[in-house]
Amino acid sequence: MTKPLLILIAGPYRSGTNGDPDLIAQNLARLEEASGPIFRLGHVPMIGEWVALPILRTLDSAEAGDGDVMYETAHRLLQHCDAVLRLPGESSGADKDVEIAQERGLPVYRTLAEIPAA
């Protein structure tokens, strides 16, 4: 039995959407689908967009930059996370999350089945 982990769920959010809000929402829903199983394993799921989107709504466009808030939020979150679940799909942001996790020596899981129960 391990202690409960804070697990960042990383995968496509804007990738492959051409900015289409419906496709972005579908990507977020796919990320969120992993949150229930992670919770049932005894851990705390985290998605960077859950934190970044409210921040973006409070910044003007000059402050928000072009995706900088999303990447910076994930980078800051990874200072607190214990692991990353990398979901399939092309995503430079998710790839960067994995890179940071590996630099910090955090486990990177590729499937829910790899995550140990708490």
PLY file of the C-alpha trace (Angstrom):
ply
format ascii 1.0
element vertex 118
property float x
property float y
property float z
element edge 117
property int vertex1
property int vertex2
end_header
0.00 0.00 0.00
1.37 3.42 -0.94
0.35 6.86 0.24
-2.19 8.66 -1.95
-0.46 10.29 -4.90
-1.30 13.54 -6.65
-1.30 12.39 -10.29
-1.24 14.87 -13.18
-3.25 13.58 -16.13
-1.45 14.71 -19.30
-2.71 14.37 -22.85
-4.07 16.32 -25.79
-6.12 19.39 -24.95
-5.82 21.82 -27.88
-3.75 19.52 -30.12
-5.45 18.57 -33.35
-8.45 20.83 -32.76
-7.62 23.92 -34.86
-9.15 25.84 -31.96
-12.57 24.21 -32.39
-14.28 24.56 -28.97
-16.25 21.31 -29.41
-13.09 19.30 -30.13
-11.28 20.98 -27.23
-14.19 20.04 -24.94
-13.99 16.44 -26.20
-10.26 16.37 -25.40
-10.91 17.70 -21.89
-13.62 15.07 -21.40
-11.09 12.35 -22.37
-8.63 13.71 -19.80
-11.37 13.79 -17.17
-12.41 10.18 -17.89
-9.19 9.06 -16.18
-9.95 11.02 -13.01
-12.57 8.62 -11.58
-10.42 5.49 -11.90
-7.44 7.33 -10.35
-9.65 8.42 -7.46
-10.95 4.87 -7.00
-7.32 3.70 -6.70
-7.02 6.01 -3.69
-5.19 8.89 -5.36
-5.97 12.52 -6.22
-6.28 13.22 -9.96
-5.19 16.60 -11.33
-5.56 18.13 -14.77
-3.62 21.31 -15.54
-6.56 22.84 -17.38
-8.69 22.60 -14.21
-6.31 25.15 -12.72
-5.24 27.12 -15.79
-8.65 27.87 -17.32
-9.92 29.99 -14.39
-6.59 31.85 -14.40
-6.93 32.57 -18.12
-10.44 33.96 -17.58
-9.03 36.54 -15.16
-6.17 37.76 -17.37
-6.37 40.07 -20.35
-5.04 38.75 -23.67
-1.66 40.49 -23.29
-1.09 38.84 -19.90
-2.32 35.44 -21.05
0.14 35.08 -23.94
-0.16 32.28 -26.48
-0.59 29.21 -24.28
2.05 30.37 -21.81
-0.36 30.24 -18.86
-1.29 26.64 -19.68
2.33 25.49 -19.86
3.43 27.51 -16.84
0.53 26.22 -14.76
1.42 22.61 -15.59
5.07 23.31 -14.82
4.16 24.75 -11.41
1.73 21.90 -10.68
4.46 19.37 -11.37
6.37 20.81 -8.42
3.60 19.34 -6.25
2.64 16.20 -8.17
3.88 12.72 -7.34
3.34 11.13 -10.76
2.02 11.69 -14.29
-0.44 9.64 -16.31
0.34 10.28 -19.99
-2.70 9.53 -22.13
-2.31 8.68 -25.83
-2.32 11.35 -28.49
-0.04 13.99 -29.89
0.53 16.85 -27.45
3.67 18.92 -27.07
2.41 20.17 -23.69
1.86 16.64 -22.39
5.26 15.62 -23.75
6.79 18.52 -21.82
4.95 17.39 -18.67
6.51 13.93 -19.08
9.95 15.45 -19.63
9.66 17.53 -16.44
8.36 14.55 -14.47
11.26 12.41 -15.64
13.75 15.15 -14.74
12.24 15.21 -11.25
12.38 11.41 -10.99
8.58 11.05 -10.88
6.86 7.93 -12.20
5.22 8.32 -15.59
2.38 5.88 -16.17
1.08 5.14 -19.66
-2.05 3.24 -18.59
-4.35 3.22 -15.60
-3.40 -0.42 -14.99
0.19 0.67 -14.18
-0.91 2.90 -11.27
-0.59 1.13 -7.91
-3.46 1.35 -5.44
-2.93 3.54 -2.39
0 1
1 2
2 3
3 4
4 5
5 6
6 7
7 8
8 9
9 10
10 11
11 12
12 13
13 14
14 15
15 16
16 17
17 18
18 19
19 20
20 21
21 22
22 23
23 24
24 25
25 26
26 27
27 28
28 29
29 30
30 31
31 32
32 33
33 34
34 35
35 36
36 37
37 38
38 39
39 40
40 41
41 42
42 43
43 44
44 45
45 46
46 47
47 48
48 49
49 50
50 51
51 52
52 53
53 54
54 55
55 56
56 57
57 58
58 59
59 60
60 61
61 62
62 63
63 64
64 65
65 66
66 67
67 68
68 69
69 70
70 71
71 72
72 73
73 74
74 75
75 76
76 77
77 78
78 79
79 80
80 81
81 82
82 83
83 84
84 85
85 86
86 87
87 88
88 89
89 90
90 91
91 92
92 93
93 94
94 95
95 96
96 97
97 98
98 99
99 100
100 101
101 102
102 103
103 104
104 105
105 106
106 107
107 108
108 109
109 110
110 111
111 112
112 113
113 114
114 115
115 116
116 117
